């Protein structure tokens, strides 16, 4: 039997298993928008850990990370640097966001901003910016899945079919089960990714070199520039390397699909424990990056045209592996793309309906209608991203380069909403628009000064304008801003009721009512967790 049939069969069995688990996860789930988007706010620490891990370990992990190590060498280690710090901000912000979410029924970032600054315009800008950042990210996951299928089966399964199979399954269980389906499938896919990553890393080093020390000795003798900064291809500088880490650390928790997970946690203790254990996920990246280093010497005589194919070239054409092992490795790599893609599709659909359509519509949606349209949006957004992937739209890939520059602009809004009572709408709007504008300017039209990431320049401009405009304009009523100036373990202040959010859809009010009870019930747990 041809190897590609065995590989395809094993991966097909895996896809069926994931589909069944994802569909089963939705049984007994609360049939409401809150249940669909937040998992009824009772996600355990273990599931939350795998959800967040799967969100960052995407197709990039099995394609981009080893590709960067093959192309430039040591600079690829920036991935390990920022992974260790990615959730540090969340240790402080997450519990407070979760408490406010339970208290007022928040589901998205824009819910918090809309309530704090009372603005339709701000909500719409945040919604549009979020979807603009998420759709190209989802497109890259679909592209990665298609490339993995096509390469591992030596072209017998075309790109369009492989990507359609993987994301057809993903869309199905996200449509039916929402966050619960994402959580349970990510748990299984996360475990598979760990196993596959280490199997690949060990084989990539052991078969060509014998030991890790021998591999680095050969690199040091033949290509020493790959073991020092700025790296083998000279594309990195110290400022670019440092700013990439800073931008990633500050921007990671501002990704809409990551931010929303604050609202899903069963307790604030779960959030803090997740932050503490999260760096363990770096153990998945280490062997993958080592495989990229192995490719430096393996392909030294015949350099690869595409650096991001380095790992696949090793698995399919260099390593002596049976077909069923390659099939499991393919399943693990596809799992990385699917797990991230599920979160992206879920978050983008929720934001598009709740923060854009519901705000601009003249008649607010009921909870059930909002739930229905959110599920439909999952299909539509996934389909659009799939079309971008198979048409290989360069504009989408280029747009992704500014994605971090977009999401980091939400950090000043978040900090102001939680900690700065003087902050007001004119300052928030001016800072956000300025930050987005500067980031886009230095990404597409003007070289970024000193090699610093464009998003960081936008972030700095955002803060300066935000503070300046706020200082020159009238503050919001103290009775309003006091609603947000609480510690995670605080009781609801006496005499303060949840104010109606600007342009609030009808389902927000009902979910807020239900979340009041949830908040009260969780206060004891929250106090113990701090």
C-alpha positions, 0 to 999 in steps of 0.5 A: 500500500502506498505510504500516502494512503497510510498517512491519509488514513491515520490523519483521517481517523484523527479528524473523525475522533476530534469531530466526535469529541468536539460535538459531544462536548456541547451536550448539556451546555447552556443554550445561550450566548453566554454558554456558547461563548464563555462555556458558562464561565466554569472552565477548569484550570486544566482545560483553560491551560490547554485552550490558551496553549493551543491558541499560541501554538499554531501552524507557525509552531510546526512551520514558522518556528523551525523555518526561522531557526533554519533561516537565521539560527539563534534569533529563533530563540525569541520565541522561547523568551516571550513564551516565558513572559507571555501571560505575566500581565494576565496574572494581574489583569485576568482576575479583575477582568474575570470579576467584572465579567461575572458582575456585568455579563461581559463576553468580549473586550469591547463589552468592557470598553463600551461599558467603561467609556459609553461609546458606540464608535469606540465599540465599532472601531475595536470590533473592526480592528479585532476582526481585521487582526483575526481573519488573516491569522485564521487564514494562515492556520488554514494555509498551514493545514493545507500545506501539511496535507499536500506535503506529507502525501507528496501532492496526492491530497491537494492543498484545497482538499487538505485544508477543507477537511481540517477546517470543515471539522473545526467549523462543525464542532465550533458551530455546535459546541462553542467554547466547550468544544474548543476546550475539550478538543484542545485538551486532546490536541495539546497532548498530541502536539507535545508527543509529536513535537518531541518525537520529531525533535529527537528524530531530527537530531538523532538520525543525522547527527547522533547527539545534540552536541555533535549537531551544534559542533558541526554548525559551529565549525561550518556556519558559526554565524547561526549561533550568534545574533543577529543570525545567519541571514542578517535580517535581525538586529538587537533592536528588532530582536528586543522589540519583537519580544516586548511587542509579543509580551505586551500584545499577547493578552490583548488578542481578542481570543485570549482576552475573552478567556478571562471571562470563561474561567471558573475562578480567579485562582484558575487564572493565576495557576494557568499563568504560573504553569503556562511557560511549560508550553515552551517545552513543545517549542524546544524540540521543534526549534532544534529540528530547525537547527538540524536542517541548517546542516542537513540542507547546507549543500542544497538550500531550501527555497522555502524556509518554512518547509524545513521541518516537512522536508526533514520528516518526509525526505530525510528521516527514516520513518515508517508511514504510520509515524509520519501520519501521526506527526502530520496529525499533530501538526494539523492539530496545532493549526486546528486548535488555534483556528477554532479559537480564532473563528469562535472569537471573530464570529462573537465579536462581529455579531455582538460588537458590530452587527448588534451595535449598528443594528436599529433593533437589538437582538434577543439572546437566542437570535444573537446565538443563532447569528454568531453560529452562522458567522462562524461558518461565514468567517471560516469560509472567507478565510478558506477562500483567502487561503486557497487563492493565496492572497498576498494582501492577507499575508501582509495584513497579518504582519500588522496584527500585533501592532493592532491588538497592542493598541487595546492595552492602554484602553484596558489599563485605563478602564481598570485602573485610571478613573480620570480616563474619558472617551475623547482620550480613549478614542484619540489614543486608539485611532492615533496608535492604529494609524502610527502602527499602519504607517510604519508597517506599510509606508515608512521604515520603522525608526531604529528597527523597533517594531511598528506596533511599539511606536503606535503603542507609545503614540497611543499612550501620549495622545490618550493622556494628553487629550484626557487631561484637556477634556472633562472627566466622566462622572466619578459615580460611573468610574467607581464601578470599575475601581474594584479589586478581584476579591471586592464585594459589589459596592453598596448602592451601585448597580450595573449601568446599562451599556451604551448601545447594549443589545438586549441579551447583554442585559439578561446575561448580566442579570444571570451573571450577578448570581454567578458573581455572588456565588463565586465571591467566596471562591474568589476571596480564597483564590487571592 
